[in-house]
Every structure is written in structure tokens, then in C-alpha cells.
Amino acid sequence: MSEHSGSSGSSGYSERDVQREVTELQGKSATAAQLFDIRRIIGGLFVVYGVIVTLAGITASDSEIDKAEGVNINLWTGLGMLALGAFFLAWLWLRPTPPPVDAERPAEKGSE
């Protein structure tokens, strides 16, 4: 009975297997964080809606423009939305989300 009490092999996983699993999960977590970055969502939505509103402004009739006192509001709003969406996507591209910091590593460095 004493031979199994201190052994990590009784669960079927070695320390190397556990470390490999932890590393894989950290990689998946970093990928998910980058995929669901709020800048990507906001930028994508503004670009999609900006395209729709810009097309509505391009195809606007004279009577629709006259209702807005001669300003093609759909065109200008759509272009503004496109610019804002492009800003968010450029920000995401220029400043990607940093990978998460492992909480155990700074503690190990401090103890050495």
C-alpha cells in the first residue's frame, strides 16, 4: 500500500503528460482570447453595417436626399462607420492581444 501512496503514476498521468496538457490548454486559451477580442467584433460589425448604409446612400433618390435638407446622410454615416470599423481592425492588427502570462513562472523565478 505504501508503494502507491507517493506515486503519481497511480492516476495514469506522468508529470510530463500534465505539463503537456497545461501547455496545450494555455495555447487554446490564447487563441480564443485573440479570436474573441472585442476590437475584432466591433470593427467587423461597423464595417458590415457601414457597407450596407453606404450602399443605401449611393443608391438614394433625390427625394430621399431632399428629406434630409440636401445632405446624403446615409452616405456620410456609412463612410464614417467604415472609417471607424477600419480603425478598430487596424488597431487590432497593429497591437495584437498579448499572450496570457503564466502565474507560476514569476513565482518560480523569484524563488531561484
C-alpha positions in Angstrom: 0.0 0.0 0.0 2.9 2.4 0.7 4.3 1.9 -2.8 1.1 3.6 -4.4 0.6 6.4 -1.9 3.5 8.6 -3.0 3.4 7.6 -6.7 2.0 10.0 -9.3 1.7 7.0 -11.7 -1.3 5.6 -9.9 -3.6 8.1 -11.7 -2.1 7.1 -15.1 -0.6 10.5 -15.8 3.1 11.4 -15.5 4.3 14.9 -14.7 5.3 15.4 -18.3 1.7 14.5 -19.5 0.2 17.0 -17.1 2.7 19.8 -18.3 1.9 19.0 -21.9 -1.8 19.2 -21.3 -1.4 22.5 -19.4 0.7 23.9 -22.3 -1.9 22.9 -24.9 -4.7 24.5 -22.8 -2.8 27.7 -22.5 -2.3 27.8 -26.3 -6.0 27.3 -26.8 -6.8 30.0 -24.3 -4.6 32.5 -26.1 -6.1 31.6 -29.4 -9.6 32.1 -28.0 -8.7 35.4 -26.4 -7.4 36.7 -29.8 -10.4 35.3 -31.7 -13.0 37.0 -29.4 -11.1 40.2 -29.0 -13.8 43.0 -28.7 -11.9 45.1 -31.3 -12.5 42.4 -33.9 -16.2 42.2 -33.1 -16.8 45.9 -33.1 -14.6 46.6 -36.1 -16.3 43.8 -38.1 -19.8 45.0 -37.2 -19.0 48.6 -38.1 -17.5 47.5 -41.5 -20.5 45.4 -42.3 -23.1 48.0 -41.3 -21.0 50.7 -42.9 -21.1 48.9 -46.3 -24.9 48.5 -46.0 -25.5 52.1 -45.1 -23.0 53.4 -47.7 -24.8 51.4 -50.4 -28.1 52.8 -49.3 -26.5 56.3 -49.6 -25.1 55.7 -53.0 -28.5 54.4 -54.3 -30.5 57.2 -52.6 -33.0 59.0 -54.7 -33.3 62.8 -54.9 -36.5 62.8 -52.8 -34.7 61.0 -50.0 -31.8 63.5 -50.1 -34.3 66.4 -50.1 -35.9 65.0 -46.9 -32.5 65.4 -45.2 -32.2 69.0 -46.4 -29.9 68.2 -49.3 -27.4 66.1 -47.3 -26.9 62.5 -48.2 -26.9 61.4 -44.6 -26.7 57.6 -45.4 -23.6 58.1 -47.5 -21.8 60.2 -44.9 -22.9 58.0 -42.0 -21.9 54.8 -43.9 -18.5 56.3 -44.7 -18.0 57.2 -41.0 -18.9 53.7 -39.9 -16.5 52.3 -42.5 -13.7 54.5 -41.2 -14.4 53.6 -37.5 -14.5 49.9 -38.4 -11.3 50.2 -40.3 -9.8 52.0 -37.3 -10.7 49.1 -34.9 -9.4 46.5 -37.3 -6.1 48.4 -37.9 -5.7 48.8 -34.1 -6.2 45.0 -33.7 -3.6 44.3 -36.4 -1.1 46.8 -35.1 -1.5 45.9 -31.4 -2.5 42.2 -31.1 -3.6 40.8 -27.8 -0.5 39.7 -25.8 -0.5 36.0 -24.7 -1.6 35.4 -21.1 1.1 35.4 -18.5 1.7 32.2 -16.7 1.1 32.7 -13.0 3.5 30.0 -11.9 6.6 31.2 -13.8 7.1 34.6 -12.0 6.9 32.8 -8.6 9.5 30.2 -9.8 11.8 33.0 -11.0 11.5 34.8 -7.7 12.4 31.7 -5.7 15.6 30.9 -7.6 
